[in-house]
Amino acid sequence: MSRTPSTVVCEAVELIEGDALSVEQLARLCGVAPQWVLARVRDELLSATWRGGVCTFSATTVWRAQQMAAIERQFDADPALAALVADLSEELQRLRAELAYCRARGL
């Protein structure tokens, strides 16, 4: 089975950990509609902070949301399944980094 390569166009943005992103900003970075973001918040698949009735997101949420959006698009996956895969991918990255750290120190 041959795969057709896909092209992803991303907006170059510098994110600083303390920055708060709006629904619209997160949606634009993920290539989805703001309603997609709000639905994932409602279903508790994305974490948001509410300040004065405004929904905001941390910079760390961007990676998770982008992963979820990509998984949903590529595999026509259910949002909850996409969130689970994003969780597992993040945990795998963390474990690989921990293993590399231990190996570098001969542990």
Buried (B, 14 or more C-beta within 10 A) or exposed (E): EEEEEEEEEEEEEEBEEEBBBBBEBBBBBBBBEBEBBBBBBEEEBBEBEEEEEEBBBBBEBBBBBBBBBBBBBEEEBEBEEBBBBBBEBBEEEEEEEEEEEEEEEEE
